[in-house]
Amino acid sequence: MSGSLPIALDAMGGDKAPHSVIHGARLALREYPNLKFRFYGDSAVIEPVIRKIKELRDISEVVHTEEVVEMHDKASVALRQRKNSSMRLAINAVSKKEACAVVSAGNTGALMATAKYVFKTLNGIARPAITATIPAHQRRVVLLDMGANVDCTAEHLAQFAVMGDAYARVVLGLEKPKVALLNVGAEDSKGHELVQSAHQLIKDSMHQINYVGFVEGNDILEGTVDVVVTDGFTGNITLKTAEGSARLIFNALKDAIQSSFWAKIGYMLAKPAISVALRKFDPRRNNGAILLGLNGIAVKSHGGTDAKGFAHAIQVAAKLVEQDINNKIIEELKQTAIKATVVSHSGTVQPLRVSETIN
């Protein structure tokens, strides 16, 4: 995509807003100098900060609102009663073509519900999925869904495989990413009816995807595949467990370093190598999960991130826009639709058409 990239920012979303949002926008310009920003929130708070940042003065617009989606708000409340909130106005800006993407560090449930209501899903996609990359051994792995859909059908998981494949091509630059289903074992006979049905559906109907079958939880961080597909319940637990494991390692390392004088000396000698290793697991470098499958680009930043982390979320949004992620998903669905079949709730086999939304 040529020309400027206008990004709508929910300036009031997140624990450190609006400063993390504003300074994150400044840092994002280092990789994408053609960005422009529309900040949505309290102008009395936002504008004085922007005026002090030379890089942002001429490329930023502030749209005033004092209404905010609170972190404790239910999704239904945000959708029905926060129509003038900074989050809702930023999402509306994408729908109105005033911006090409929205980034928010606010309430995840509210962002998903509102973005889905305003954008609608892509043609042929039943449900969007929260999608991001996580660090693994010698590679990054795409994981979806990370919490948007607690209950899924085999058709939903099959669609997630299509979306994850397109995401890995765009974000990771992979020509033919390895796609797998998360299961309790790698053997074809393992798993409950849901994963077995999804496994068969993907094998039979999605020949354009490099589908390699089942993987177990330990395969994710070992990096044996590029895309791991699962339901939102399992995906969210997987993500939170990985985050907790990372904190455990960091805290254990910190305690070990401070345990003795010689440990501190050893750390000073090994500090360059340790810093390189820890940088890979810096949550700020992994920040930015897209609500994949919507007819519009919406990226969720971690609520507690700082400016560097928010900048990465903005850069994820810009890359997805430049690489036209949604059209890539649609094109993959068209290829799938030629031979794909799905089993309806009545048990009858029906053709899967891209023009229909699977419920």
N, C-alpha and C positions, 0 to 999 in steps of 0.2 A: 504494500500500500504506500503510495507516494504522498508527499505533503505532510501537514501536521497531524498529530494524533491527539485529539481532545479527549481527556479522561475525566469522568465525573467522580469526585471524591466525597465520601461521607465524612466530613471533617470532624464530626462530633462523636463518631463511633470509636470505641476502644478505650482502654484504661488510661492511655497517655495522650488522648486527643485534647485539643487539635494540634499540639506541637509535633507529635510523632508523625502526623499526617502531612503537615506543611513541610517539615524538614525532610521527610521521606520523599516528597515530591521533588525537592531540590536535589537530593542524591540520585533519584531516578534519571535525571537529565544527563548524567555521566554516560549512561549506556544508550539512552534514547533522547538526543538533543532536540528532536522534532516534537516533543510532547507539549501539550497545552493543558491547562487545568481549570476545571470549574469546581470550586469549593462550596459545599452546601453546609450551612450552619450559621452560628451567631456571628454576624459581621463585626460586631464590636470586639470580639475576641480574636477573630481570624485576621482581619485587615491590618491591625498594628504589627502582627508578626510578619506578614507578607511584605509590608513596606520596608522592613529591615533586611530583606533578602533580595539582593540585586537581580539574581537569576530568575526570580519568579514575578517580579513586578509587571513586566510587559506581557506575560503569557498566562496570567491568571485572572479569573473572574470569580467574584464571591456572590453567591445567591443566598440572601438572608432568610433564615428561619430560626425560631427559638424552640421549635418542637423537636424532640429527640426520642428515638426508640431506646428505652432503657434495657439493660441486660436481663432484668427479671421479667420483662414483658412477654406474655405468651404470643406466639406467632399470629393467632387470630386477632388479638388486641392490636398488634402492630399493623396488621392488614386493614382492619376496619376503622381504627380510631387514631392512627398516626399518619394520615394521608398528607400532611404537610411537614412531616419529619425530614431531617437531613437525609436519612437513608432513602425514603420514598421518593423525594425530589431528585436525588442522584440517579436512582433507577429510572425514573420517568424521563430523565434527560437522554438516556440511551434509546428509549422507545421513541422519543421525538426526534432522533437523529442529531441532537445537540452535542452528543458525545458518542464515542465508539465503544466505550467500556465503562463499567462502574467498579470501584474498589471500596470496600468497607471493612472495618475491624469491629463492627458492631455485632449485635445479637444474631447468631447463626440461623436459628430457626426463623426469625423474622425476615432475615435477608433471603432465605430460600423461599419462604411462602410468598413474599412480596414480589421477588424477581420472577417466580413461576407464574404468578397472577398477571403481572404486567407484560412479560416477554412471551409467555406461552412456551410450550416445548417445540423442538424442531419437528418438522414433518416426518413421521415414522418413529418418533421416540415417545415412549409412554411416560417415563419419569426421568428427571435429571439426576445426576449423581455427583456428589462431592468428590473431586478428583485432585490429587496432588502427587508429587514425587517425594520419595523418602530415600535417604542415603543407604546404600548397601555396599557389599564388598566389590570394589573396583567398578561400580556402576551406580546409577540411580534407577529406582524402580517406581513405576506408576501404580498407585493403589486406588481402587474404586470399587464400591462406594464406601465413603468414610463416615457415613451417618445420616444421609438424607432419607434412606429407605430401609426401615427396620424389617419390613416384610416384603419379600420379592417373589416373583414367579420365574420360571426358567426363561421366559421371553425377555424379562427385564435384564437378567444376567447376560443373556446373549447380546442385547443391545449395549450393555456396559462394555462388553468385549469389543464391539465395533468402535465405541467412543474412546476407549482406552488405547486401542491400536492407533487411531488418528492422533490422539494426544501425544503418544510416544513419538510418532513421526515428526510432529511439530516441535515439541518442547525438547526432546532428547536428540532429535535429528537422526533417528534410526530409520534405515530403509525398510527393514522387515523385522519389526520387534517381535520377540517371543511373548505370546499371550497365554496365560494359564488361569485355571479356576482354583481357588483356595479350598482345600479339602482336608480330611483327617488322615489321608494317605494318598500316595501317588498312584496306586494301582487302580485300574479301571473299575474294579468291583467295589471299591470303598465309597462311603458316603451315603447320605440319605437321598430320598427321592428327588428333592429340588436340584441338588448338584448333578445327580445322574441325568436328569431330564435336560438340564442346561448343557451338560457335556455332550450329549447326543445331538442336541439342536445345533450347537456350534460346529461340531464335526460334519454334520450332514448338509448344512446350508451356508456356511460362511467360509468358503474355500479361498477367499482373498486374504484371509487372516492367517498368520503363522501360528496356529493354535497347537500347543504342545501337550495339552491335557491337564492333569491335576498336579498341584504342588502342595506341600505342607508348610506350616507356619515358619519353620526354620529356613526354608528356601528363600523367603522374602529378603531377609538381611544378608543371606549368603549370595544373593544376586544371581540365582540360577536362571531367572527369566526377567523380562523387561516390564511386563504388565501383569498385575495380579487382580483378578476379578472376584468380588464377593458381595454379600448383602451388607447393608449399612450397619446392622447390629454387630456382625462379626468384624467388619472393617473398622468400626469405631473402637472396639475393644482392642483390636490388633494395633491400631495407631497409638492408643493411650498406653498400652503395655510397652511398646517400643520407646515412647517418650520417657516413661518411667524408668526403663532399663538404662537409657542414656544418662538420666540424672543420677542413677545409682552409681554408674561407672565414674562420672565426674566427681561425685562426692567421695567415693572410695579413693580416687586418685588424690584429691585434695587432702584427705585425712592422712594418707600415706606420706605425702610430701612434708606435712607439718609434724610428723611423728618423731623426727629426730634431726639433729644437726647434719648428720651425714646424708640423710634423705634429702634435705634441702640442697646440699652440695650436688648430689646426684641429679636433682631436678634441674639445677642451673646448667649442668653439662648437657642434659638431654632436652632442654627447653625448646630448641629449634625443631627437633623431630616431633616432640609432643604437640607443639603448636600447630604443625602441619596436620597431624592426625585429628586433633580436636576441631580444627577449622571445618573439616568435612561434616561434623555433626552439629555445627552451629545452627540452632533453630532459625536464626534470621536468614540464613542462606537457603533455607527450605520453606520459607514463608510464602503463602499465596496458594490457596486452593480454589480452583474454578468450579462453578456450579455448571457442570458439563451437560449438554443436551438441551439447553434453553436457546431460544431464538434471540440471543443477545449475550454479550460477554459480561459476566459478573464474577468478580474474584473476591474471595473471603480471606482477609488477613487475620492472623491470630490477634485476639483482643489485647494481649499484654505485650505485644512487640514494641520495639523502639523505632526510631526513624530509619535505621538501616534495614530492619525487617520489613517495614512498610514500603520502602523503596523497592525491595525485591518483589513484593506483591504487585506493585505498579508495573514493573518490568515484565512480569508474567503476563499481565493483561495486555500490554503493548505487543508482546511477541505473538500472542494468540490472535490479536487483531491483524497484525501484519501478515501472519501466515494463513489467515482465513480459515481458522479451525472449523467453523460450523459448516462451511461448504465442503470441506474434506470429509466430515462425518456424513453429510447428505450423499456425497458421491459413493462412499463405501456402502451406505445403506442401499443405494440403487443396485450396486453389484450383488449385494446379498439377496435382494428381493427377487432376483431372477429365478432362484431355485429354493428359496426359503419357504418352510411351512411351519405353522404353529398349531398346537393343540388347544382348542377352545375349552372353556369350562365345562361344556357339555360332552367333551371327549371326542368331538369330530375334528378331522384334520382340515384346515383351511389355508389358502395361500396367504402369504404375508406380503401386503402391498405397501409401498412407501407412502402412498396417499392416505393410508389409514393409520390411526393411532391405536396401538394395542392397549387394551385395558386389563 
